[in-house]
Amino acid sequence: MQPDVKPFRRISSFQTSCIWSRGEWRLSSLWYSAAQFRISCSTAVQMALKRISKELQDLSVDPPTQCSAGPCEDDLFVWQATIMGPADSPYEGGVFSLKILFPTDYPFKPPKISFMTKIYHPNINPNGSICLDILRGQWSPALTISKVLLSICSLLTDPNPDDPLCPDVARQYKTDRKKYDELARVWTQKYAMDP
């Protein structure tokens, strides 16, 4: 059986495609030309660009399961990511888009990551902000976007209601898990699945 190949995004300097294979999406190919990313650079910005370029290359070789990410247009500091809703979670079957903004002093400061797709979750607010320790005080330059995306996937499977951005959703998660799962599934079907 041939895997189902779908174009993910085609931009002048960046192209990737995803393959549906063995029950999961895989990033199958990635092309970019660093020469097409023109930015006047200070030393810190050059270091950030070098690190971001390396992470982009690493993602093309070994993408995290159920995730893809890459630059938007011709700016290496602005990426779009996609996370497939984890199996056995109320987000299963959903496709969630995220925006990643790298600071010019990356990796010494964490990227700003937010959900573009609405999601019902105690650690993700209506603006898409994510409450995750590694995106705040626990950030380390040793972390990569690949590891951060995997941590976000893990947060979808195992929310942390003790450190919520949405206290009402966290309270519901703790006191009425069945209702929480039901609402999270409804939101996933409404906002993260094709009609």
LINQUIPE-V98142 format. One record per residue. N is the residue number from 0. RES is the residue in three letters. PSI is psi in whole degrees, -180 to 180 (none if undefined). D_CENTER is the distance of its C-alpha to the mean C-alpha in whole Angstrom. Layout:
N/RES/PSI/D_CENTER
N/RES/PSI/D_CENTER
//
This chain:
0/MET/128/29
1/GLN/137/27
2/PRO/151/23
3/ASP/109/22
4/VAL/128/21
5/LYS/132/19
6/PRO/134/18
7/PHE/-48/14
8/ARG/137/15
9/ARG/120/18
10/ILE/164/19
11/SER/-37/22
12/SER/4/20
13/PHE/132/17
14/GLN/140/17
15/THR/158/15
16/SER/156/16
17/CYS/147/15
18/ILE/133/17
19/TRP/112/18
20/SER/132/20
21/ARG/43/21
22/GLY/14/19
23/GLU/157/16
24/TRP/139/14
25/ARG/139/14
26/LEU/119/13
27/SER/-30/17
28/SER/155/18
29/LEU/127/17
30/TRP/138/19
31/TYR/158/19
32/SER/113/22
33/ALA/-28/22
34/ALA/-23/25
35/GLN/-9/24
36/PHE/97/22
37/ARG/114/25
38/ILE/136/25
39/SER/128/27
40/CYS/133/26
41/SER/174/28
42/THR/-43/28
43/ALA/-42/25
44/VAL/-40/23
45/GLN/-41/24
46/MET/-42/23
47/ALA/-45/19
48/LEU/-40/19
49/LYS/-45/21
50/ARG/-45/18
51/ILE/-42/15
52/SER/-41/17
53/LYS/-43/17
54/GLU/-38/14
55/LEU/-43/13
56/GLN/-45/16
57/ASP/-39/15
58/LEU/-34/12
59/SER/-29/15
60/VAL/-42/17
61/ASP/76/15
62/PRO/146/12
63/PRO/149/10
64/THR/133/11
65/GLN/22/10
66/CYS/152/7
67/SER/155/7
68/ALA/151/7
69/GLY/170/10
70/PRO/149/12
71/CYS/134/13
72/GLU/-130/17
73/ASP/27/19
74/ASP/110/17
75/LEU/-15/15
76/PHE/-6/14
77/VAL/117/12
78/TRP/160/9
79/GLN/140/7
80/ALA/157/4
81/THR/133/5
82/ILE/130/6
83/MET/133/9
84/GLY/129/11
85/PRO/145/13
86/ALA/153/16
87/ASP/31/19
88/SER/163/17
89/PRO/-6/18
90/TYR/1/14
91/GLU/134/15
92/GLY/-11/16
93/GLY/152/13
94/VAL/114/10
95/PHE/126/8
96/SER/140/7
97/LEU/154/5
98/LYS/136/7
99/ILE/124/7
100/LEU/117/11
101/PHE/134/13
102/PRO/159/16
103/THR/-14/19
104/ASP/27/20
105/TYR/140/17
106/PRO/14/17
107/PHE/-19/19
108/LYS/148/17
109/PRO/155/14
110/PRO/157/11
111/LYS/121/11
112/ILE/134/7
113/SER/150/8
114/PHE/131/8
115/MET/-26/10
116/THR/133/11
117/LYS/142/13
118/ILE/142/13
119/TYR/105/16
120/HIS/139/15
121/PRO/-23/17
122/ASN/10/14
123/ILE/120/13
124/ASN/174/15
125/PRO/-22/16
126/ASN/-4/15
127/GLY/-2/11
128/SER/145/12
129/ILE/130/11
130/CYS/98/14
131/LEU/124/13
132/ASP/-36/15
133/ILE/-12/14
134/LEU/3/12
135/ARG/-119/16
136/GLY/-23/19
137/GLN/12/18
138/TRP/144/16
139/SER/140/18
140/PRO/-17/18
141/ALA/-18/18
142/LEU/151/14
143/THR/167/12
144/ILE/-38/8
145/SER/-47/9
146/LYS/-37/10
147/VAL/-43/8
148/LEU/-40/5
149/LEU/-37/8
150/SER/-37/9
151/ILE/-41/7
152/CYS/-43/8
153/SER/-37/12
154/LEU/-32/12
155/LEU/-35/11
156/THR/-40/14
157/ASP/83/16
158/PRO/159/16
159/ASN/87/18
160/PRO/-10/20
161/ASP/-8/22
162/ASP/63/20
163/PRO/156/19
164/LEU/-22/18
165/CYS/90/20
166/PRO/-37/23
167/ASP/-41/24
168/VAL/-40/21
169/ALA/-42/22
170/ARG/-43/25
171/GLN/-41/25
172/TYR/-40/23
173/LYS/-36/26
174/THR/-26/29
175/ASP/73/28
176/ARG/-36/25
177/LYS/-45/26
178/LYS/-40/26
179/TYR/-51/23
180/ASP/-41/21
181/GLU/-48/23
182/LEU/-39/22
183/ALA/-39/18
184/ARG/-42/19
185/VAL/-46/21
186/TRP/-40/18
187/THR/-46/16
188/GLN/-38/19
189/LYS/-42/19
190/TYR/-21/16
191/ALA/8/14
192/MET/149/16
193/ASP/140/19
194/PRO/none/22
//
